[in-house]
Amino acid sequence: MFLKIFFPTLIVCLIVGPTWAAVPTHVSPSIELENIVHFLTADGSDVVIPPGTYQVEAAESWLRVIPGERHEAWLLMATAETHKKEIDQPIAFTVPGEEDELFLVLMLPSGKSLEALGTSSGVRSRAVRRLSSARRYRALQSARSRARAPRRTIPTLVPEPTIRTFSPKDKVLAGETIRIIGQNLRPQDFIAQLGQSPATPLPVKRGGNSSIIEVRVPRHAGTAVKPFMVRHKSGRWKTLKADYQVIARPQVTSVQVLEGPWIGVPSSIQVTLANLPVPLRNSHVALGSSACWTQGGGTTLPASGSTATLVFPITFRPSGSLAQIPGDTPTARLAALSGKSCLLELLLRPPGHLMSWGKMSTGSSVTLPQVSVHTILQTWDLVDFTTPSGKKFGASANPPVVCSPLSVGKSGSFPIGVVKYNKDLSFQIRNAALPISCSYKTFPQMEVKQGWIITEVEWNFSGNEICHLGGAMIPHFEWSPGHWGAGDSHNTTELFPIKVDGACDVDGSHRLNNKHVFRAILKKITLIGPPQQTWQSAFK
């Protein structure tokens, strides 16, 4: 908690001014902060002071920092120093420190100075930081020089704000946020409230840019129909919705994991709600977690009754196109969920609407299992591998007479078809006197055990304009997690048959020149599963 001193004004308005000033004795000197700065208050708590112009005063052993309209002030923890400079009035200025540090200095005619140390990140060193006398005096000289320079005051024109819309439009869940969208919206220029007799004041904050401000409704607001109003500092009122509804939050009575939780494959979680308010009935509700990547369908709340028991399918896994995330892979994102605690939230949406009323915490978390990354680097080992259920992995070439096992010609003998290449499974084809087209396929479908998933398959391809991939100029896979992100139809619990088509044309320079080769090498298969096991343990 930080200590604030309030002055008898209702609206915060920061008046633009200089970075520092040497001013008459009846006016406190001022400084301007260009970025947010974290300081320690007199009681030792952290306070964030936004950019703006502030007056600075001495308050016993503390520094008092006051916004332009003296709406409120902060008492900052300060270090007392002494100086030998002759000054006839207080002077305030800022001096950059190490890394993101900023010293706020107030020098007094009495020979005393007060210095408060702030940071832009809020991270503080345990070491005692002090400003050297040399740096303090250099900053003082700069302040004096600039104070003597003639200055022409240019009035600051604040653009006229406009409100275009707000969201959600009809009702909001108690404890959630209303977003007001328009132009030239500054939080300090607005006061918001719900209702009139009595009125509930609502804090106004910036929503990321000057076109959005946000108003958070208190959790205890309860169910009521209250006009939602926003007042500009000029005194004008804007009634956004006279019949706006604040909906009481339902009570989560239990959360139970029915299946899972697992990483990358669907889990099943049951949530029981009580005290369902009437406006929430028939609403769409989904279960998710902001702390973890989740996917899953939702369901609909019942049309009657005050309780509901809902079962949600939910998958903790990456979503969307991973190609837009440099250096990211499906494996890395899934492995990042290992052992993670995920707070579960309900997302409520009115029937037929895309905009939600907000997320509501269930108050319960699930802890995902610990997993490790397992990699098959010598993929020929798959050919010699038999699963505990008797399935044996293999590969074939079709048509077999043309596509395997040996190519003989002017360039000598060359193995083609399914070939062991540097301990990896590969498919090879070489050109001949006639065009050749081959299809290679692995078999059978191999399923992994519960708790395992296949995340990536990596291929290397080599060829030229004579021998190349058959058909399209990209490999045709019946299934490959290596393309995860382009679609979510893959079943990551099974190693499906993998098909590669290759083709060789006739060498136009010499029909019997059969030196051209196309090769597809299965370089790596990556799985995620329980730690301290081998990849052979993955398959059923």
N, C-alpha and C positions, 0 to 999 in steps of 0.2 A: 504494500500500500504506500502511495506517496502522498505528501502533504501539499494541499492546494490552499491558496488564500483567495477568496472570492470577493469581488467588488460589485457594487450595485448596478450592474448592467446585464441584460439578458442575452446579448448576441456577441459572438466572437468575431472580430474583424481585424485582420492583420494589415497595418498601414505600411506601405512600402517606404523604406528609408535607407540610409547609408549603412555600410558594413560596420562602421564605428563612428563616433562623433566626439568632439570636444565642445561642450555646450555651456551656456550660462549656468550659474550655480543653482538657480531655481528649477532647472530642468535636469532630469537624470540623463546620463549619456546612453546611447543606444548602439546596438550591434545588429547585424543582419546575418541570419543563418541561411546558407544556400541549399543545404540538405538537412535531413532529419539527423538529430544528434541525441544519443542516450547519455543522460547525466544521472548522478546519484542525488536523491533528495536529502533533506535534513534528517529524516528517519532511516536512511540507508537503503530505501527502495529505488527501483529503476523507474525513470520517467523518460518518455520520448517527446522531445520538443520538435515540432514540425518546422519546415522552412518559413521564414518570415522575419519581421523587424521587431525587436524587443528592447525595452528600456532595462537598464541594469542598475541596481541599487545595493548598497551594503545594508545588511540586517544582522547586526552584531557580528557573529563569526561566519555567517552564511552570505550567499549571494541571492538576491531576489531578482527574478527574471519576469518581466511583465509584458504581455502583448500590447499592441498599439492602442487598443480601446480600453485597456485596463479591466477587461472582463474577468480575468483570473491571473494568478501569478504562481510561480513555483519557487520554493526555497531550496537552493542547491547546496550540497555539501561543498565546502571550500577550504583551501589551505591558506593560512595567514602568512604573508611574507612582508618584508620591509624593503624600502627603496630610498635612495638619496637624491632623487630628481626633484627639482623645484617645479611644482605645478600649482596653479591657482584654482583648479577645478577638477572634479573627478573625470577620468578618461577611461573608457571601456573599449576593448578590442579583442580579437581572436587571433590565436597563433597556432598553426598546424604543428602537431607533434609527430611521433613515430607512427608509421603505418596509417591507421584510420583515426588517430587521436586528434583532439582539438582542445586547446586550452582557452577558457574564457577568463579574461583578466580585467579586474577593476582596480585602477590605481587612484589613491586618494591623496589630497594635499597634505595630509597629516604624516606622510611617509609610510603609510600602511598600504598594502595591496592584498586583494583576495583573488584566488585562482581556483576555478573549478575545471576538472578534467572530464571531458566527454569523449565518446567514440561513436562512429557511425554504425558499427555492427552490434554494439551492446556487449562485446567481449572485452573484459578488462584483465590487465596483467596484475598478478599479485604483488609485483614490485612497486614501490612508491615512486611515482613519476613526478618530477619537479621541473619547472621551466627554468633554464639557466638565466642568470642576470643579463648576459650579453644578448640573448635572443629577446628577452623582455624589453630591453632598452632600444634595440633595433626596431621592434614593433611599435614602441612608444614614439620614436622619432618619425616613423612613417605615418602614424596617426596624427601627430602634430602638423606635419607637412601637408597632408591631405586636408586637414581641418582648415588650414590657412588659405587653401586654394579657393578661388571664387566658384560658386556653385549656382547654377540656374535651376530653379525648381520647375519641373515639368509635371503638370497634373496627370495622374494616372487614370486612364479611362477603363472602367470595368465593363466588359461586354454585357449586354442585356441577356439575362438567362431566359430560356424557354423550356417548358415541360411538354414532351410529346406523348409519352405513354408511361405505364408502369406495369410491373409484373411481380406476383400474380395479380390478375385483374379483379377477381371476384371475392376470393377468400384466401386466408393465409393461416397456416398452422402456428399456434402460439410457440414462440421461441425461434421462429424462422425470420427470413429477411425479405423485405419488399425492395425491389430495384426500381428506381425512378430514372427514366431515360429522357434526355433532351439535349440542350446545348448550353455551354458556358455555365455548368452547374458546379458551384463550390460549396462544400459542406458547411463552411462557416457562415454562409449567407442564408441558411435555411433553418427553420425550426419545424419539426413534425409532431403531430399528435393524433391519437385515436380518441374519438368521442368528444363530447363537449361538457357534459355535466355528470360526473367530473371528467376532465380531460386527462388522458395518459400521455405525458411527453415521451417522445421516442428519440434516441440518439441518431444523428445523421453522420454518415461517414462517406468517404470517397470510395467509388466502386471501381477504381483502376484507371480512369481517365476523366476528362472534364465533361463527358457526355453522360456519365452515370453517377448517381449518389445512391446510397443504401440506407435503409431504415430497418432496424431490427426490433421485432415485436417481443416483449417480455414473455417468458415461459408461463408466468402466472396470469396472463391476460384473460384466460378463460374464454368460454363461448359467449359471444355477444355480437350484435349488429351495431357497428360504430362507424360514423363517418370518418374517413381517413383524409386528413388535411395536411397541407404543407404551407408554411408561411415564409415568405421572403422577408429579408430584413427591412425592406421598404414599407412593410406593413400589409402588403397584398396577400390575400388568402387564395389558395387553390384547393377546391374540394375535388379530390380525385374520384371518390366513390361515396355517395351518401349512404348506400346500403352495404358497405363493405363488412365482411364477416371475419371475425377472429375465431378459429376453431380450437377448442381445447385438445390437448394431446391425449391420445388413448394410452392406456396403461399396458405395458408389456409384462405379462405374468409369467411366461416361461419361454425359454429357447432350448431346443433339444436337437442334437445332431443325430439324424436317423442313419445316414450312410456317410462315411468319411470321418473327418475332412481329408480330402486328397488334393494333390497339386496336379493340375492339368486335365483331370477327368472329373465328371460331374459328382458332386456331393449332394446330399439331401438334408435340409434343415427345416425343422418345424418351429413355428412361432405362434404363440397364443396371445391374443389381445383381449383386453377388457375395457369397459367404459367407452365403447365406441360412440362418438357423437353422431347424431343423425346426418350432418352434412358429409360425413366420410363414407356413408353407405353407398355401395355400387362403385366406389372409387377403385382405380387400378393401383396395385401395390407390388413393388419388387424389392428383393433383398439384395444388398450389396455391401461393399466395404471400401471406403475411401483409402484406407491404409494398404489395401492389397488390390491387385488387378482381379476383377471379377467379371464373369458373364453369367447370364441365366435369365430364364423367363420369369414373368410375374404371374399374378393371379388377381382376382377381383374380390373385394370385400362383400360380405353378404348384404342383401337388400333390407334385412330386418334383424333385430336382435342387437344386444350390446356387447356380445363376445364373438370371437372368431378364432378358429384354429386353422392355420395356413401352412402348407408344405411347399417349400421352394427348392427347385433344382438350381444349384449354384456351382460354378466352376471357377476355381482360382487359377488363372492363366493369362498370358498376354492376349491382347485383342488389337485389331486394326493392322495396318500395314507396317511391318517392322523395317521395311526398306527405307523408311523415312527417318530412322533413328541410327545415326552413324555409329558403327562399332557395336551395335546391339545385335543380339541373336535370340532366337526362342529359348535356347538352352540357358543363356545367361539370365534371362528374365525369370524363367521358371526356377532356376537354382537360387535366385535372390529371395524367393518366397520360403526357402527352407527354414523351418522352425519359427516362422513369423507369427506373431499374434495379430489377428485381424478383428477389429471392432466391427460388429454387424450393424447395418443401418437399414431402415425402411425408407423407400422412396415412394411418396404418395402422389397420385395424379388424378384429377377429376375425370369422369367419363368423357371420352371424346376430345380431350385436350392433350396437347403435347407438352405444355408447360406444367411443371410440378409445383406443389405447394411447399416443397422442401424435404430435406432428409431428416429422419427422426432416428436417433440412436436407440438401439434395443437395450443398451446397457450390458450386453454380453459379447464376449469375444471367443473366437476359436483359435487354437494353436495348430498350425499346419505341421506335418511331419518333417523330420530331418531327412534330407535327401543328399545324394552325392551324384556327380556326373561320371558316367561310365562310357568308355569309348572303345569301339571295335576298330583298331587301327590296321590290323592285318586281316582284311576282309575275306581272304581265301579260307580262313579258319571256319567261316560259316559253311563252306562246302563239306567240311569234314565233321560238322557238328550235328548231333542228334539230340532233340529235346527229350526231357523225361517222359513225355507222352508218346515218344516214338517217331515224331516228325523229323525228317531229314531235309535240310536245306539243299537246294540244287539250282542248276541253271541249264538252259537248253538253247540251241540255235535252230532256226527254221528258215528255209528248208535245209535239212541236215546235210545233204550231199554237197550242196553248193557252199554252205556257210561254215562247214567244219569237216574234218579237223585240221586239214593241211592244204596250203596253197603252193603249187609247184609251177615254176615258169622260168623266164629268162633271168630274173633276179634271185633265183634259188628257191629253196623250200622255206615256207614260213607258216607257223601255226596260226590257225584262224578258229573262230568260234569262241567257246568258253575257255579262257586261257588264264593260267596263273602268272601274273605279272608282278614281279618284286613283292611277293607274298600277298598281293591283292587280287581279288576277282576282277577279271577284265573280259570285255567282248572285243574281238579283233576281226577286221575284214580287210582283204587286199584286192586291188583291181585285177581284172583279167581281160581276155580278148573280147568278152561280151559284158554288157552291163550286169551288175549284181545288186540285189536288194535282199537284206537279211533282217530278221527280227530275233532279238534275244530277250529271254524272259526268265526271271527267277521263280522258284516255286518251293514249297507251297506257301499258303498264308500262315504266318506264325504269330501266335498271340502271346503277349507278355502277361506276367502275373499281376495281381492287384498290388498297387503301390509303385509300379513301373510305368513309364511312358517313353515312347520313341520321339525324340525332338528334332533330329536333323539327319539327313542323308547327303553325303558329299560325293560328287562325281568329278572326274577330270576327263576332258575330251581333247583329242588331238586328231587332226586331219588336214585336208586342203580342198581345193576346188574339184579334185577328181574323186577323192573319198571323203565322205562327210556324213553328217546325220541324215537319215532318210526322211523324206517328207518335209515337214516344217524345219526351219533352221534352229529350232530349240528342241531339246530332248523331250520325247513323249514319255511321261511317267503315268502309269495307271495310278500310282500313289507315291508321293515323296514328301516327307515332312520338311525337306530342304526348301520347299516353296511355301512353308507356313506363313500365313499373313495374307496371301492372295485369296484365300477362302478358308472357311472353317468346317468343311464337309469331311475332313480327314478323321479317321479313327486312330488316335495316337496309341492305342493299346494293341495294335496288330501291325506286323510287318507284311504288307500286302505284296503280291507279285509286282515286280518292277520290270517294265518293258522299255527297251531301247531299240530303235530302228536305225540301221546304217545302210548306206548305199555307195557304190563305186561306179563311176562312169568309165568309158574307154578312154585311154590316153590318146588324144588326137594326134600327138607328134609321132607316136609309134604304137600300133595296136598291141604289140607283144611286150611293151614296157610295163611290167607289173610291179613297180617299186612303190606305188602309192598305198598308204595304209590309213585306215580310220580305227581309232582305239577309244573305247569307253572304259574307264577304270573306276570301280567302286572303291573310293579312297577311305571312307569313314562312315560309320553309323554311330550316332550319339544317343545315349539313353540317360534317363534320370531315374534313380531308384534308391533303395535303402543303402546307407553307408556300409562299408566294410564287407561288400559282396562283389562278385565278378559279374561280367555281362552274361556269362553262361547261366547265371542264376535267374535271369530275367524271363526266359521263355518257358512256357508251360510244356 
